[in-house]
Amino acid sequence: MEHDLTPLEALELAVTRAGSQSALARICRVGQPAVWKWLQSSKRIPAQHVIAVEFATNVSRHQLRPDIYPLEPALPASAIGEEAPLCGPILSVHALAKYGNPAKFMDEREVAA
């Protein structure tokens, strides 16, 4: 079942969906040997690539890095109708590629406002 994948199995699925190690490397903007090394050493995909890989392959960030992206618990019934807490900007893959550091993104946004 796809929901019970280990991080390594999720990375292998991402490679399959991307089409090859080289294709996944292009998504991550690294060389193919880096992807090969992640697979051969059973390493997890580095955190900075998770969102781009999720966007390109539809393998969830939780499957790729459950240590960083745990499953969110459902909201309790008492929270329905209450104002949601502020949790910061949600950056698209394109914004991350353009700005890299979310703090830099916020600084430029505040200057433009």
N, C-alpha and C positions, 0 to 999 in steps of 0.2 A: 504494500500500500504506500502511495506516494507521501502521505502525511507522516510516516514513521521512518523517514530517511535519516541516516547519520549525516553529519556535515560533509564527510568524504563522499558519500553516495549522492548527496545533493550537488556537490561540485561536479561529480561525474555526469549527472543528469544535465547540468548547465552546459558542460562541454558538448554533450550529445545534441542538445537543443540549439546551441550556437552553430554546430556543424563540424567543428574541429577544435583542437587546442589552439591553433593559430587564430581562428575566428574569435575565440574567447579572449585570447591575448589582445587582439585589436580592440575589443570592447573595453578591456581593462587598461589599455594603453601601456602594455608591457610586452616583452618578447615571449615567444612561444616557450622557450626553456623555463621561464618562470612558472608558467601553467604546468608544464611537465613536472617541475620540482614540487609544486603543491600537491600534485596527484601521487607522485612516487614516494614522497616522505610523509604522506597522510597528513599534511599540514592543512589548516583551514585557510580559506581565501582571506587575504588581508582585508581588514575592515574598510579601507578606503575604496574598495572595488565592489562591495556587496550591493549597493543600491543600483549601480550601473548594470551589474549582472542580473539582478532581479528584473529590472526594466527590460533588458534585452531578451531574457530567456524565460521569464515568468516562473522562475524557481524562487520561492519566497525567501526573504532575508532571514526569517526565523529558521528555515531549514539549513541555510548556508552558515549562519552564525547564531545559534540559539543562545550563546553566552552573551551576546551583545543585544540581540533582538528577541527577548522572551515573548511568549504569547501573552497578550494583554488579557487580564481577567474581564469578564463582562461587568458592565456597570450595575451596581445594586439598584433595586427598584426605587430606593429613596433618592437616588441621584437623578432620576428622570424628571425633567422640568426645571432642574436647578441649572444655574449658569455654569458652563464648563470652565475649568481653570485654564489660565493662559499657559501654553506650553511652548511658545517660541515659533519661529517661522518654519514652515514646511517647504523645503527646497526641492525643486525638481532636479532630475539628473542633469538637465541643461544648465540650470543655475549653479549646481555644484561644479560642472565642468568649466563654466565661465569664471566663477568667483573662488572656487576651491574651499576656502575657509569660511564657514558661516558667519564668523565675526566680521570678516571683511565685507561680506554681503550686507550685513546690517549697517555697518559704517557708511557704505556708499548709499544705501537707501535713506538713511537719516539725513545725509547731506543733500540728496535730491529733493527731499520733502520741504 
